[in-house]
Amino acid sequence: MSHKNLSVKIKIHNFFRDKLKDKEVKPIYKRFEKSLNINENFGVALSGGPDSLALAFLAQIYSLKRKINPKFFIVDHKLRPESTKEAKAVQKILRRASINLEILTWKGKKPKNNIQSIARKARYQLINDRCEKYKIKSLLVGHHQDDLIENFFIRMVRGSGLKGLVSMDKKSKIDKMNIYRPLIDQKKDDLILVSKKVFDFYIKDPSNNDEKFQRVRIRKLIKELKKDGFDTNKFLTTIKNLKYSNNVINFYVAENLRQNTFYSNKDKRLILNKSFFLKSYEVVFRGLSDSLKKISGRYYSVRGKKLDKIIHDIQNNRLFRSTLGGCIVEKVNRTIIISKE
């Protein structure tokens, strides 16, 4: 290694070491490190907000300690005139800390309705495609404790079941990508503190105050509830207990799939026998949903009402052939055959 490169490397390590000495920053990193266990190259999805920049700092320290090579990404959605300028500003700030941030641009016609949901899917697709290019199988995202609580209320308003209410885990999977949420136990205020102390910078997204978005309305509702005695710690305990219950159901779903389904490699079809539908409704519902996702290759589940109708028809011995969630679902004698549409 040349003297110049060695000097740069020492400077980088000194920057992070000095920031980590801060008595408020250090315990935040310790919690981050404890919640993450990756020893291979990973991707980091950023946005430019305080939680996102805190994630960049914490992930970079983690990677330096383990001598692995992370890739950092930010998506310019082109939904606001200033989005490109903001993405470049984040890139410039991170470059000072020797973090190389790639800007990925969402091209094409933009939606007029359901903007946040569609933009989220587009963001994931862009980042996932780039991770595949680098042969990266794990992605870190910046969801934190406040997001966990907001997600619960959003799902509750939408009428989600137990699985939906506790859907934000420390680790999950989208297609073949492992998704890690190492900040899920961290408070947003702590992440703002890290961003200010390390970078003295973060982007303020105006949409975070726009009440036309459901998440913003939910956020304000939670603030009002806190004024009336809403206890965050007790609520998190409730979520944890619900997750235990959810894990029990997942166990029986897996058992039902193992015992009462057969996948034909030759025909690329999944066959569900009669016994599959004799289990409790929630076990059948989730098992059928998982089966459709497996055959279709899609990430998002089929809407509940459509699954309800299929299950009702099956349990009432009605013959049918239907398309659902990118699949063909057909009742043949006493079995259900699912194949890709």
C-alpha positions, 0 to 999 in steps of 0.5 A: 500500500502506498504512503498516500493510501495508508495516510487516507486510510488512517484518516478515515479510521481516525474520523470514525474512532473520534466520533465513536468516542462520544459518550452519547454516540457510543451506546447507540453503536453498541446497541446497533452492533448487538442487533446485527450479525453479518460477516459478508458484504451488504447493501445499505438503503439510505434516504438522507433523513436523520435515521438514514444518515445515522445508519450510514455512520453505524454501518460503516463502523461495523464494516470497518471493524469486520473488514467487509465492503458495504455498498450504499444506495439512495434513490432519487424518485424525481417526485419533487423538483429538489430531489436530485439536488438533495441526493447529491448533497447527501452523496457529498456529505458522505464522501467526506467520511469516505462513504461512497454513495450511489444515486439510483434514479427512478425513471418514467411516468410517476403515479398520481395516486398511492404515491408513497406505496408505489414509490416504495416498491420502485425504490426496493426494485432499483436497490435490489437490482443493483445488489444483484449486480454486486452479488449482495444478498443482504440489505440494511434499511433504516426502520427504527422504533418509531416506525415500528409503532407507526406501522402497527397503527397503520395496519390496525386502521387497514384492518390487518390481522395478527401477521400484518400488525407485527410484520416489521421484524429485525430480519425478513426476506423479500424474494431472495434478499435478506432485509435487516432492520438493525435500528428497530430498537433505536429511538428516532431522537437518538438517531437525530443526535447521531446525524447531528454529531457526526455529519451536522446535516440531514434532509428534511422531507416536506412530505413528513408534514403533509397530512394527505399521507396516512403515515403523517396523520398516524404520527400526529395521532401517536403524539396526541396519545403520548400526551394522554399517557401512552406508554411506549415501553408497555406498547412495545411489550404488547407487540413483543407478546403478539409476535410470540403468538404469531410465531406459534401460528407460523409453526403450524402453518409450516407444518401444514405446508410440509405435511399436506402439500407436494411440489412437482418440479417437473410441472412447477405446480403445487398440490394441496391435499384435502387435509390441508383445508381441515386446519384452523382458518388462520393456518389455512389462510396463511398457508394458501397465501404463502403457496401463491407467493411461492408459485407466483414469485411475487413479494406482496400477498393476495388481498384477504377478501379474494383468499376468503372466497377461494377458501370458502369455495374449497370448503364447500366442495365447489369446483372452480378454476380461478386466477389469483395473485399471478397463479391459476388455482384449480380444484381437481377432485379432492385436491387443489392445484396451483400453477403459475399464470 
